[in-house]
Amino acid sequence: MKRQIEIFDSTLRDGAQGEGIAFSVEDKLSIVKALDSLGIAYIEAGNPGSNPKDLEFFERVKHIRLQSAKLCAFGSTRRRDIEVEADANVVSLLKADTPVVTIFGKSWDMHVTHILNTTLEENLKMITETVRFFKQKGKELIYDAEHFFDGYKANPAYAFETLKAAAEGGADCLCLCDTNGGAHPALIAELTTRAAEDFGIKIGIHCHNDTGLAVANSMFSVDAGALQVQGTYIGFGERCGNANLSTIIPNLQLKGDYLCIPEDRLSLLTPIARQIAEIANINLPSGEPYVGMSAFAHKGGMHIDGVNKVSASFEHIDPETVGNERRFLMSEVSGRTTLMSIINKIDPTLTKDSPQTKAIMEKLKAMEHKGYQFEAAQSSFELIIRKELGLYKPFFELEQYKITGEQPALNNMESATAVIKIFVDGKEELTAAQGNGPVHALDCALRKALVVFYPSLSTAHLTDYKVRVLEGKDATAATVRVLIESSDGEDVWTTVGVSSDIIEASWVALVDSIEYKLTKIHEESKE
Amino acid sequence: MKRQIEIFDSTLRDGAQGEGIAFSVEDKLSIVKALDSLGIAYIEAGNPGSNPKDLEFFERVKHIRLQSAKLCAFGSTRRRDIEVEADANVVSLLKADTPVVTIFGKSWDMHVTHILNTTLEENLKMITETVRFFKQKGKELIYDAEHFFDGYKANPAYAFETLKAAAEGGADCLCLCDTNGGAHPALIAELTTRAAEDFGIKIGIHCHNDTGLAVANSMFSVDAGALQVQGTYIGFGERCGNANLSTIIPNLQLKGDYLCIPEDRLSLLTPIARQIAEIANINLPSGEPYVGMSAFAHKGGMHIDGVNKVSASFEHIDPETVGNERRFLMSEVSGRTTLMSIINKIDPTLTKDSPQTKAIMEKLKAMEHKGYQFEAAQSSFELIIRKELGLYKPFFELEQYKITGEQPALNNMESATAVIKIFVDGKEELTAAQGNGPVHALDCALRKALVVFYPSLSTAHLTDYKVRVLEGKDATAATVRVLIESSDGEDVWTTVGVSSDIIEASWVALVDSIEYKLTKIHEESKE
């Protein structure tokens, strides 16, 4: 029988303290739905006392019917020397009208005397009275013992007195917080055991990642008896972030004897991580355990060879368990196995030793040297293979393009104009288009010219455009790599261009995108 | 007396297996120098058997005089059923001519029988004979026991037999590898202790981060007796990366009783991390413990208030110890404390309640809404404050610029031309410049026009140029944010521009960069 662990997500509260993170009310509602669909037990969604906008959120979230999650509002103990009812923060917390309230209080004597400027005795009263107030209002109450481990190091007896104060107020859970992220797993385990024994109340753990130990510390606390793990789903949070729940959940559930979310939700771990990253407008780090793009990406030749023979040889779990997938990366080091699988897609008769294969490898190396990377742009690589194999038929010829941009702009919207002249089967098409900037104008002009000859192109459009400056030191003369993602509603493909001129780099990727689509149509019509 | 721990960096070998990582020979030489200056004990720099380009590197690196680091070449045990001397990989390793050789061998029976397709007995011979061969050639030999922990789980006796085989060959260090990154800290500690007791040889630890535990696992191994920690300096590596040395070193040295690098090098931890990220052309994750941009960045109002009173209240160490710095972030949640410190730099008489302060806040919000972010572009923010306070004097007026670009280019190098007309104190300057792309041409033309009036501008130049596409879904019509970093050899400043036209966004950031420099000169001349 697996032990049930409550997962408590604070992406919307502690996570919002991360640099570069800002959620609109709409964003917060979307994230609540995503976390709930995963089977998270508690969602801490805001601090109405410090962020008045949160009250609007709590009003609107009431209209969402949650499957499994309970919503929490977060706030501090009452201020010193006033009645609980008179504290504006406490009043806001009640207004949020959530079933669960998280109250944090001070465990570290120095914080009491130097930050709050009050007495150790008054701090204990603040804790007990605030906790009791919310219990009397019928709330489930989680008490967050801020800086518990640092507080213990400074004054062990007092740190435990603050927990006792919360217990006396009637707290349902005592959560031990490593607020500054500097505690050692051994201390975390020791104090978790002791707190569980002393109070007989559910113990929670809340870790920060300032020493890269938030995941380990959370796990050690669970092994020592904690029943609730607080964190943020993909590790957002102040400074180095909070404990990353997308790592902790599978660590506990797949490798330990614990149940964190329903078994049938494990395969949502990766898609939900990517969805939250997208809502937050943050690139999910590719090396994120379990859920990152690279988490099961193999590049070394021996690793690829091994995984092809026995997948467990270089994978600690099956990637599909957590909704992720295995990838083989192209690179000169990866050897030819990966390359061959792409080459054989186009010509199944070629082998590693074919002269054509060698020519493709040479071409690849030369282009990587110029700054090309095909790991994320396999479609451009496939076009190179076709060109080297003589299987490539140019769909048009560029005679010339010319772009102009100016300020002040001719009108508000379109600051650039592109003129383009192409030939298709000897027929000339000269046209022009305006756009928001030169790349947009050029994109519009090229499509306008080509759709005359290839009407099916109208189903394809660009879905993403990325620019990466390769050598920042040359500043505006630096080489840039442009990645373009395109879609025709069925497939998605990515192409790449490199140049010190951003227009030219974009042009190369744009042409590849169009040629890839036309090649696809051409191949399908042959079948 | 602190225990000395050898730090073994594999950024150039295992790190190069990370997705998106590719080093040129020049890059590798720069990284060797950087790691050596930090006092790293071992630098594993390549695998000459699998990557022939590495031999060029090993030839060139001989001309670098290293202060503290020993270079290692990495390779596998000999192939099955041949003589050691006849193995091409072994021959390449000798050719690399390094004082130290790292040999990896199989500890997991399944790998021996299913991946290498040989017998358990032959694998032991392969280990002993390869190790002995390099010892007879006078090398210091580190034996990497690949998959040691997974191997132990499958067949404990055999895993230890492989270590014995390496010990019999004369290995100087037995390094236990958690190759798939799935081992638990308790197992790591237990087997480290046992290996140290069984063989009386130096034990090393090599962890991967697939479960987010690589740092914890390395530390548990050290506490259990390991004397060498292998990893990569900022965590590069296959899949989820290797153990991050920039976290482990300060964890062991500042919080444990260990010495990893000379005490006086600790303050290089952050600058070297940023240098290596720059060479690898990777953004160092901002939340990286100790060395990330956000590692000591405070955003929550209560945290900023606390740190202002007692810095230890929300910081686990003093950021300067590791060469990092404290930052207060601007955001609506952080309240006005941070903004006030910047506003007061320009006008010390303003308070939070001044109407000018409120006007600045309004302006800031409106610009953030458009996509501006000032966290990384404080100089642009300072110019906004000056404009709002009426302290801004425009140094020039733009009448018009016009850029043209075309393909085929007029000549190979310069594909774009910019024409610009500006006024300074009623005097007109009309000029033109060519460049690699429209932004470069415009940058050159503006400087050419302005230096006529402001000769001191010639000391300032751009040092970095970054482009971020904000809404990829609008593809080439998407809004872009351009960040420009400039330097005059004394100061470095960063400015920002946002537009759906990349030329215009670059222009805005460029103008801010120049105005900031001219304002600085103007202010200094008043003093």
Interface residues (C-beta under 8 A of the other chain):
Chain A: A16 Q17 G18 E19 G20 A22 S50 N51 S76 M110 H111 H114 I115 T179 N180 G181 G182 H184 P185 N209 D210 T211 G212 L213 V215 A216 M219 F220 G235 G237 E238 R239 C240 G241 N244 T247 I248 N251 K255 P285 S286 G287 E288 P289 Y290 G292 M293 S294 A295 F296 A297 H298 K299 G300 G301 M302 H303 D305 G306 K309 V310 A312 S313 F314 E315 H316 I317 L329 S331 E332 V333 G335 E368 Q373 E375 L398 Q400 Y401 K402 I403 T404 G405 E406 Q407 P408 S415 A416 G435 N436 G437 P438 V439 H440 L442 D443 H461 L462 T463 D464 Y465 K466 V467 R468 V469 L470 E471 G472 K473 A475 T476 A477 A478 V480 I484 E485 S499 S500 D501 I502 I503 E504 S506 W507 L510
Chain B: A16 Q17 G18 E19 G20 A22 S50 N51 K53 S76 M110 H111 H114 I115 T179 N180 G181 G182 H184 P185 N209 D210 T211 G212 L213 V215 A216 G235 G237 E238 R239 C240 G241 N244 T247 I248 P250 N251 K255 E278 N281 P285 S286 G287 E288 P289 Y290 G292 M293 S294 A295 F296 A297 H298 K299 G300 G301 M302 H303 D305 G306 K309 V310 A312 S313 F314 E315 H316 I317 L329 S331 E332 V333 Q373 E375 L398 Q400 Y401 K402 I403 T404 G405 E406 Q407 P408 A409 S415 A416 G435 N436 G437 P438 V439 H440 L442 D443 H461 L462 T463 D464 Y465 K466 V467 R468 V469 G472 K473 A475 T476 A477 A478 V480 I484 E485 S499 S500 D501 I502 I503 E504 S506 W507 L510
